[in-house]
Amino acid sequence: MNPVSTSYWRDRIEAMGSVSLGKWPTPVEPFEALDVVAGGRAWIKREDLSSIKLGGNKVRKLEMLLAASTGPVITFGALGSSHVLSTAVHAAALQRPCVGILVSQPITPHVEQVLSLTQRACAHVIRVDRPVDSVVDLAKKLPAVAGKDMVHATLISPGGSCPLGTAGFVRAGLELADQISAGECPLPDRIYVPLGTGGTAVGLALGLALAGVPSRVIAVRVATLLVGNEKYLGILARRTYRLIAGTMGSGRMPKINLSVDHRFIGPGYGHPTVAGERALDLASSTGLTFEATYTGKTLAAMIADLRDEREEWTGMFLDTYGPIDHLEIHER
């Protein structure tokens, strides 16, 4: 690890422009919920504490994406999308209205809670039962649906996982590299992160690679194979690297240490699983708040590996969930 290199790449990203939404760095600490399983070899990085308004992994992406334009924003997700809710909340803090286009998913009490908050936080919510490509087409017709103020709205991709949004999460990898170098946590052999639209996993892995950290990022797939595959993630990594590197982007990108774990998706996106629910119970026993769609399944993967593998290794869990139980939203 080279502190000069982390500073260099961080400066490159900062030069692209950002707004201040979060509190950095997010803490790293022993993962007490896994003490029995891991014997002190489990750590957690608390992205849930990234913002007092609404934390989670979307904050770093939105700092970049909301700096790239002004005015209204339009974004996409499922009915219980933390991305749509987070976009609406943080855009509203900048006095920018947000339209959320929502597609169906299995309904759980958590999804109902997120949807209720999203409907209050967004200027408009449009629910559709169509494929994602049709939803993008619908966005082009939004002025007729949501009003003329949406004519010049900025589109934010699902999960904020375009190269610019992913660059925001490269900063998390650089930040973690500095925390490891400072002795705040040991060098993890593996870092477990949910894999939805890919920006979080790719950004983290690319940031670690740029800093020379050899930790492997285990991306636990919870959504569609269309983006939850290593070929797609490699493309996103290369595009993000070229964006950050600028004229240097024609050079060779460092190899990212990233693999996809397909074992824990269960029946599909948003469907709770037995392993995920058990993981949620374990986390809640130490006061952490997770959910079934992303963090529960990811934690289940980490627990299974810690229990099943004889060789000792150190793992880290990236807590991407922004708790919503005390989220206050004023009606728009």
C-alpha positions, 0 to 999 in steps of 0.5 A, spaced: 500 500 500 502 506 498 499 512 501 501 517 496 498 513 490 491 513 495 492 521 495 493 521 488 487 517 486 483 521 491 485 527 488 483 525 481 476 523 483 475 530 487 477 534 481 471 531 477 466 535 482 462 532 488 457 535 493 458 534 500 452 529 503 456 524 507 461 523 513 468 520 512 471 516 513 466 511 515 468 506 521 471 499 521 470 495 527 470 488 529 464 484 527 461 482 534 455 478 531 460 473 528 465 472 534 462 465 535 463 463 528 469 467 526 473 467 533 475 475 532 477 474 525 471 478 522 470 486 521 465 490 519 466 497 515 460 501 517 457 505 511 450 505 514 453 511 518 455 515 512 450 520 513 446 522 519 440 523 514 440 517 510 446 512 510 448 506 506 452 505 500 448 510 495 451 516 499 458 516 496 455 515 489 450 520 489 455 525 492 458 525 485 452 524 481 448 530 484 454 534 483 454 533 475 448 537 474 442 541 477 435 541 477 430 535 477 432 528 477 429 521 475 431 514 477 429 507 477 429 501 482 424 496 485 418 498 489 423 497 495 429 500 492 434 504 497 437 507 491 431 511 489 429 513 496 436 515 498 436 519 491 430 522 493 432 524 500 439 527 498 436 530 492 431 534 496 436 536 501 439 540 495 432 543 493 432 538 487 425 534 486 426 527 484 421 522 480 422 515 482 420 510 477 419 503 480 418 496 478 415 490 482 418 486 487 416 481 492 412 485 497 414 484 504 413 489 510 420 492 509 418 493 502 412 496 504 416 501 509 421 503 504 415 504 498 411 509 503 417 513 505 419 513 497 412 516 495 413 521 500 420 523 499 419 523 491 416 529 487 412 523 483 412 516 483 411 512 477 409 504 478 410 500 472 410 492 471 414 492 465 421 490 463 427 495 465 428 497 458 421 499 457 422 503 463 428 507 460 423 508 454 418 511 459 423 516 462 423 519 455 416 521 456 416 523 463 414 531 461 407 528 459 407 524 465 410 528 471 409 535 468 414 540 464 419 541 470 421 534 468 423 536 461 431 538 463 431 532 468 437 528 469 437 521 469 440 517 474 441 509 472 439 504 477 443 503 483 447 509 481 452 504 478 454 508 472 462 510 471 461 516 475 457 513 480 462 508 481 468 512 481 464 515 488 465 508 491 472 507 488 473 512 494 471 507 499 476 502 497 482 508 497 479 510 504 479 502 507 486 502 504 488 508 508 485 505 514 488 498 513 495 502 513 494 506 519 492 499 523 485 501 524 483 494 522 487 488 519 488 486 512 482 482 510 483 476 506 476 477 503 471 483 503 463 481 502 459 486 499 452 485 496 452 485 488 445 488 485 447 493 479 455 492 481 457 499 482 459 498 489 463 492 488 466 494 482 468 501 485 471 498 492 475 493 488 478 498 483 479 503 489 483 497 493 487 495 486 489 502 485 492 502 492 495 496 492 491 492 497 490 484 495 484 483 499 479 479 494 472 482 494 466 477 494 460 480 490 454 476 493 449 476 487 442 478 489 439 480 483 439 479 475 445 475 472 444 481 466 449 485 471 451 480 476 456 477 472 464 478 472 464 480 464 459 486 465 463 488 472 470 488 468 467 492 463 464 497 468 471 497 472 474 499 465 470 504 464 470 507 471 478 507 471 478 511 464 474 516 467 478 517 473 485 516 469 483 521 464 489 521 459 492 516 463 486 511 461 489 508 455 494 505 460 493 498 463 488 498 469 491 494 475 487 487 475 481 488 480 481 482 485 473 481 484 469 474 484 461 473 484 458 468 489 451 466 486 449 461 491 445 465 496 440 469 491 435 464 492 428 464 488 430 471 486 431 478 487 427 481 493 425 473 495 427 472 503 431 466 504 432 461 510 439 463 510 438 470 510 433 470 515 438 467 520 443 472 518 439 477 520 437 474 527 444 474 528 446 481 526 440 484 530 442 480 536 448 485 537 444 491 535 445 492 527 440 493 522 440 489 516 434 487 511 433 481 507 434 483 500 441 485 500 445 485 506 442 479 509 444 474 503 451 477 503 452 476 511 449 469 510 455 468 504 460 470 509 457 466 515 457 460 511 464 461 508 467 462 515 464 456 518 465 451 512 472 452 511 478 449 515 483 454 513 483 461 517 482 467 514 480 474 516 473 477 513 470 484 512 463 485 511 461 492 508 454 494 511 451 497 505 444 498 508 442 505 511 437 504 516 430 507 515 426 506 522 428 513 524 428 517 517 424 523 517 421 526 511 417 532 510 411 532 505 413 535 499 
